[in-house]
Amino acid sequence: MPYKSVMMPITIRNFTFPNRLVMAPMHVNLADAHGRVTDALIEFYKPVAENGMGTIIVGATSPAPGGGFGPKGLNAFDDEHVHGFSRLFRMIADRGAVPGVQISHVGRQNIVPGVTMVAPSAIPAPFFEGKVRELTHDEVLEMEDRFAISASMLWSAGARLIEIHCAHGFLLNQFISPASNRRKDEYGGDLGNRLRIVLNILRKIRERVDQRLIISCRISSEELVEDGTTLEQSCEIASTLLWNGADIIHVSGGVGYASGLMLKAISDGIWLKNAGIIKKHVRGPVIAVGCVNSLTRAEEILDAGAADFVAMARALLADPELVSKSLAGREDEVNTCIDCNACYAIISPEFPPVCCTQKPVLS
């Protein structure tokens, strides 16, 4: 199969992506104790980069102390973090893929015991233990600056795409969602106010960083919880973000504290369906994601006009050579993800490296 749609280049901000395939951001517990890039992390991404993937978005990277995904999560808020990212992005670019990275803050979904969490409002997230403190107005402004500074650092390290994580119940999603934002100042209330922090981050990044930088915003198209963001609201959110500095909308869904519902929606193809609906409502590129385990499926999504890019994550854990094998007509040799969710074992008190039952070398 030629996979013509999958392999068609696309140009955004005068930058040409070699194909429509994206490695979705993953948290893999391979940073060191200071949140720095390690040799193990570089080796993790290397086989994906050298086997035909168009873009690699390195997993959740915190712009502030206390905002990371556990003690082995990536950070990008200090000069000591830049060197490792430069090595990682250079490796990715040298192998023909576009280096990208996601900036994210966990907010009230912090899995490190004994930490006082920050959030738009002092409302604990179900199943996450610990105290939650409402960010002050000045702290919100500081958080906006931290996202912009982190983006600038990562651009200087070689990233060509920065993704702002506004999904899955993490800090920016907490501001957007009426289920978690009860603020009385200009960051709470109607949707425009709840989006304010993200719009300010986009503006501050554009003021600080080279205009060639491509910005993606990952959103939860539906939160699937009481008072959570709906698909109709997400169509408006996506359009607003694109009008205010974002270049791409990455359509996902769910929240971390309702992971069972989120995983079922992935398996049922809900996020792929939602990506197609949002695509019809916006003027700008859309990334679809969710249980895409083959180039054939990616080609179908693109041919249907449901997205401009297709992202994979667990499929590339199972087989980093998925793309090159498929392009060579060796689809029958691909180790296919079986949707067992063993890779979610990273979210545990031991913080183990990511694993996959289909690729024992990772275990």
C-alpha positions as CSV (number, residue, x, y, z in Angstrom):
1,M,0.0,0.0,0.0
2,P,1.6,3.4,-1.0
3,Y,0.1,5.4,2.0
4,K,-0.1,8.5,-0.2
5,S,-2.0,10.6,2.4
6,V,0.2,9.6,5.3
7,M,3.4,10.4,3.4
8,M,2.2,13.8,2.0
9,P,4.3,16.7,3.3
10,I,2.5,19.7,4.9
11,T,3.8,23.2,5.4
12,I,2.9,25.4,8.5
13,R,4.6,28.8,9.1
14,N,6.9,28.1,6.1
15,F,8.1,24.9,7.8
16,T,7.5,21.7,6.0
17,F,6.7,18.5,7.9
18,P,7.9,15.4,6.0
19,N,4.7,13.4,6.5
20,R,1.5,13.4,8.6
21,L,2.7,11.1,11.3
22,V,3.3,12.3,14.9
23,M,4.6,10.4,17.9
24,A,2.2,11.6,20.6
25,P,3.8,12.8,23.9
26,M,4.3,10.1,26.5
27,H,5.5,10.2,30.0
28,V,8.1,7.4,30.3
29,N,9.9,7.9,33.7
30,L,13.3,8.1,32.1
31,A,14.6,11.6,33.2
32,D,17.1,11.8,36.1
33,A,16.3,13.1,39.6
34,H,16.7,16.7,38.4
35,G,14.3,16.3,35.5
36,R,17.2,16.2,32.9
37,V,17.4,14.3,29.7
38,T,19.3,11.0,30.1
39,D,21.1,8.7,27.7
40,A,18.3,6.2,28.3
41,L,15.7,8.8,27.2
42,I,17.6,9.5,24.0
43,E,17.9,5.8,23.3
44,F,14.2,5.4,23.8
45,Y,13.4,7.9,21.0
46,K,16.2,6.9,18.6
47,P,14.5,3.9,16.9
48,V,11.3,5.9,16.3
49,A,13.2,8.8,14.9
50,E,15.3,6.7,12.5
51,N,12.3,4.6,11.2
52,G,10.2,7.1,9.3
53,M,8.2,9.0,12.0
54,G,7.6,12.6,10.8
55,T,7.3,14.4,14.1
56,I,8.2,13.4,17.6
57,I,6.6,15.3,20.5
58,V,8.7,14.5,23.6
59,G,6.5,13.8,26.6
60,A,5.3,16.1,29.4
61,T,7.9,18.6,30.5
62,S,7.3,20.9,33.4
63,P,7.9,24.6,33.2
64,A,8.1,25.1,37.0
65,P,9.3,23.3,40.1
66,G,6.6,20.9,41.5
67,G,4.8,20.7,38.2
68,G,6.3,17.5,36.8
69,F,5.0,14.0,36.4
70,G,6.8,12.5,39.4
71,P,10.5,12.3,40.3
72,K,11.5,11.0,36.9
73,G,9.6,13.5,34.8
74,L,11.2,16.0,32.5
75,N,11.8,19.7,33.5
76,A,12.6,22.7,31.4
77,F,12.8,25.7,33.8
78,D,16.5,26.0,34.4
79,D,19.7,26.3,32.3
80,E,20.8,22.9,33.5
81,H,18.0,21.3,31.5
82,V,18.9,22.8,28.2
83,H,22.0,20.8,27.3
84,G,20.2,17.4,27.5
85,F,17.3,18.7,25.4
86,S,19.8,20.0,22.8
87,R,21.3,16.5,22.5
88,L,17.8,14.9,22.3
89,F,16.5,17.3,19.6
90,R,19.7,17.1,17.6
91,M,19.4,13.3,17.6
92,I,15.8,13.5,16.4
93,A,16.5,16.0,13.7
94,D,19.6,14.2,12.4
95,R,17.4,11.2,11.8
96,G,14.9,13.1,9.7
97,A,12.1,13.7,12.2
98,V,10.8,17.1,13.5
99,P,11.7,17.6,17.1
100,G,8.8,18.7,19.3
101,V,8.1,18.8,23.0
102,Q,5.0,19.2,25.3
103,I,5.0,21.7,28.1
104,S,2.7,20.6,31.0
105,H,2.0,21.3,34.6
106,V,0.2,18.7,36.7
107,G,-1.6,21.1,39.0
108,R,-4.0,19.2,41.3
109,Q,-3.1,15.8,39.7
110,N,0.2,15.4,41.4
111,I,1.1,11.9,42.1
112,V,4.1,12.6,44.4
113,P,3.1,12.0,48.1
114,G,3.2,14.9,50.6
115,V,3.2,17.7,48.0
116,T,0.8,20.7,48.4
117,M,-0.7,21.0,44.9
118,V,-1.7,24.2,43.2
119,A,-4.8,24.7,41.0
120,P,-7.1,27.4,39.8
121,S,-9.3,26.6,42.8
122,A,-8.8,24.7,46.0
123,I,-10.8,21.7,44.8
124,P,-9.2,18.3,45.2
125,A,-9.2,15.9,42.2
126,P,-10.8,12.6,43.0
127,F,-8.3,9.8,43.8
128,F,-5.4,12.3,44.1
129,E,-4.3,12.6,47.8
130,G,-2.9,15.7,49.3
131,K,-3.8,19.3,49.9
132,V,-4.7,21.7,47.1
133,R,-4.0,25.4,47.2
134,E,-5.6,28.0,44.9
135,L,-3.0,30.0,42.9
136,T,-3.0,33.7,43.7
137,H,-3.5,36.2,40.9
138,D,0.2,37.0,40.9
139,E,1.1,33.3,40.8
140,V,-1.1,32.8,37.8
141,L,0.8,35.6,36.0
142,E,4.0,34.0,37.0
143,M,2.8,30.6,35.7
144,E,2.1,32.2,32.3
145,D,5.6,33.6,32.2
146,R,7.0,30.2,33.2
147,F,5.3,28.5,30.2
148,A,6.7,31.2,27.9
149,I,10.2,31.1,29.3
150,S,10.2,27.3,29.1
151,A,9.1,27.5,25.4
152,S,11.9,29.9,24.7
153,M,14.5,27.6,26.3
154,L,13.2,24.6,24.4
155,W,13.2,26.5,21.1
156,S,16.8,27.5,21.8
157,A,17.6,23.8,22.5
158,G,16.3,22.9,19.0
159,A,12.6,22.2,19.3
160,R,10.6,23.3,16.3
161,L,7.2,22.5,17.7
162,I,6.0,23.3,21.2
163,E,2.8,21.7,22.5
164,I,0.9,23.4,25.3
165,H,-0.9,20.7,27.3
166,C,-4.4,21.9,27.9
167,A,-5.9,18.3,28.3
168,H,-6.3,15.3,30.6
169,G,-7.2,17.2,33.7
170,F,-3.8,18.9,34.2
171,L,-3.3,22.5,35.2
172,L,-4.3,24.4,32.1
173,N,-7.3,22.0,31.6
174,Q,-8.2,22.7,35.2
175,F,-8.5,26.4,34.4
176,I,-10.5,25.7,31.3
177,S,-13.0,23.3,32.9
178,P,-16.0,24.5,34.9
179,A,-15.6,21.4,37.0
180,S,-12.3,22.6,38.5
181,N,-12.4,26.4,38.1
182,R,-14.5,28.4,40.6
183,R,-12.4,31.5,40.6
184,K,-14.0,34.9,41.1
185,D,-11.3,37.0,39.3
186,E,-10.8,37.4,35.6
187,Y,-9.5,33.8,35.3
188,G,-12.8,32.3,36.3
189,G,-16.4,32.5,35.3
190,D,-17.4,32.3,31.6
191,L,-15.4,30.3,29.0
192,G,-13.5,33.4,27.8
193,N,-12.2,34.0,31.3
194,R,-11.4,30.4,31.9
195,L,-9.3,30.4,28.7
196,R,-7.5,33.5,29.7
197,I,-4.4,31.8,31.1
198,V,-3.9,29.8,27.9
199,L,-4.4,32.8,25.6
200,N,-1.9,34.8,27.7
201,I,0.6,32.0,27.5
202,L,0.2,31.9,23.7
203,R,0.7,35.7,23.5
204,K,3.7,35.7,25.8
205,I,5.3,32.8,23.8
206,R,4.8,34.7,20.5
207,E,6.3,37.8,22.1
208,R,9.3,36.0,23.4
209,V,10.1,33.3,20.8
210,D,11.1,33.3,17.1
211,Q,8.0,33.5,15.0
212,R,9.0,30.3,13.2
213,L,8.0,28.3,16.2
214,I,5.0,26.1,15.6
215,I,2.6,25.8,18.6
216,S,0.2,23.0,19.1
217,C,-2.4,23.0,21.9
218,R,-3.6,19.6,23.1
219,I,-7.2,19.7,24.4
220,S,-9.7,17.4,26.0
221,S,-12.6,17.3,23.5
222,E,-14.8,15.9,26.2
223,E,-13.9,15.5,29.9
224,L,-16.6,12.8,30.6
225,V,-17.1,14.0,34.1
226,E,-19.9,16.1,35.8
227,D,-19.7,19.8,34.8
228,G,-16.7,19.0,32.6
229,T,-16.0,20.5,29.2
230,T,-18.3,19.3,26.4
231,L,-17.5,18.7,22.7
232,E,-19.6,21.8,21.7
233,Q,-17.5,23.9,24.0
234,S,-14.3,22.3,22.7
235,C,-15.2,23.4,19.2
236,E,-15.3,27.0,20.4
237,I,-12.1,26.5,22.5
238,A,-10.2,25.1,19.5
239,S,-11.3,28.0,17.2
240,T,-10.3,30.5,19.9
241,L,-6.9,29.0,20.4
242,L,-6.2,29.0,16.6
243,W,-7.2,32.7,16.4
244,N,-4.9,33.6,19.2
245,G,-1.5,32.2,18.3
246,A,-1.9,28.4,18.2
247,D,-1.0,26.7,14.9
248,I,-2.4,23.2,15.5
249,I,-5.1,21.6,17.7
250,H,-4.3,18.2,19.1
251,V,-7.6,16.5,19.9
252,S,-7.6,14.1,22.8
253,G,-10.0,13.8,25.8
254,G,-10.8,12.7,29.3
255,V,-9.1,13.6,32.7
256,G,-6.6,11.7,34.7
257,Y,-8.9,11.2,37.7
258,A,-11.4,9.3,35.4
259,S,-8.8,7.2,33.6
260,G,-11.2,4.3,33.2
261,L,-13.6,6.4,31.2
262,M,-10.7,7.9,29.3
263,L,-9.2,4.6,28.3
264,K,-12.6,3.2,27.2
265,A,-13.2,6.3,25.0
266,I,-9.8,5.7,23.4
267,S,-10.7,2.1,22.6
268,D,-14.1,3.1,21.3
269,G,-12.6,5.7,18.9
270,I,-14.4,8.6,20.6
271,W,-11.4,11.0,20.3
272,L,-10.9,10.2,16.6
273,K,-14.6,11.0,16.0
274,N,-14.3,14.2,18.0
275,A,-11.2,15.2,16.0
276,G,-13.3,15.0,12.8
277,I,-16.1,17.1,14.3
278,I,-13.7,19.8,15.6
279,K,-11.9,19.7,12.2
280,K,-15.2,20.8,10.5
281,H,-15.5,23.7,12.9
282,V,-12.0,25.3,12.8
283,R,-9.7,26.9,10.3
284,G,-6.4,25.2,11.0
285,P,-4.7,21.9,11.2
286,V,-5.9,19.1,13.6
287,I,-4.1,16.1,15.0
288,A,-6.2,13.0,15.7
289,V,-5.1,10.5,18.3
290,G,-6.5,7.4,19.9
291,C,-5.7,3.7,19.3
292,V,-4.3,4.2,15.9
293,N,-2.2,1.0,15.5
294,S,-1.4,1.0,11.8
295,L,-0.6,3.2,8.8
296,T,-3.8,1.8,7.1
297,R,-5.9,3.3,9.9
298,A,-4.0,6.6,9.7
299,E,-4.5,6.7,6.0
300,E,-8.3,6.2,6.5
301,I,-8.5,9.1,8.9
302,L,-6.6,11.4,6.6
303,D,-8.6,10.3,3.5
304,A,-11.8,11.0,5.4
305,G,-10.7,14.6,6.1
306,A,-11.0,14.0,9.8
307,A,-7.5,15.4,10.6
308,D,-4.3,16.8,9.1
309,F,-2.0,14.7,11.2
310,V,-2.4,11.4,13.0
311,A,-0.6,10.7,16.3
312,M,0.5,7.3,17.7
313,A,2.0,6.5,21.1
314,R,1.4,3.0,22.4
315,A,1.7,1.6,18.8
316,L,5.3,2.9,18.7
317,L,6.0,1.4,22.1
318,A,5.0,-2.0,20.7
319,D,7.1,-1.5,17.6
320,P,9.3,1.6,17.0
321,E,9.8,0.3,13.4
322,L,6.0,0.4,12.6
323,V,6.4,3.1,10.0
324,S,9.4,1.7,8.1
325,K,8.1,-1.8,8.1
326,S,4.7,-0.7,6.8
327,L,6.2,1.5,4.1
328,A,8.4,-1.5,3.0
329,G,5.3,-3.7,2.6
330,R,6.1,-5.7,5.8
331,E,3.0,-4.9,7.8
332,D,2.7,-8.6,8.8
333,E,6.0,-8.2,10.7
334,V,4.7,-5.3,12.9
335,N,4.4,-6.0,16.6
336,T,0.9,-4.6,17.1
337,C,-0.3,-2.9,20.3
338,I,-2.9,-5.1,22.0
339,D,-4.4,-2.3,24.1
340,C,-3.4,-4.1,27.4
341,N,-2.5,-0.8,29.1
342,A,0.6,-2.3,30.8
343,C,2.4,0.9,29.9
344,Y,0.2,2.7,32.4
345,A,2.2,1.0,35.2
346,I,4.4,4.1,35.1
347,I,1.8,5.8,37.3
348,S,2.7,4.0,40.5
349,P,4.6,4.8,43.7
350,E,7.7,3.1,42.3
351,F,7.7,5.2,39.1
352,P,9.2,2.4,36.9
353,P,10.4,3.1,33.3
354,V,7.7,2.6,30.7
355,C,7.1,-1.1,29.7
356,C,5.3,-2.9,26.9
357,T,4.2,-6.6,26.8
358,Q,4.7,-6.6,23.1
359,K,8.3,-5.4,23.3
360,P,10.0,-7.1,26.2
361,V,13.2,-5.1,25.8
362,L,11.4,-2.2,27.4
363,S,10.3,-4.2,30.4
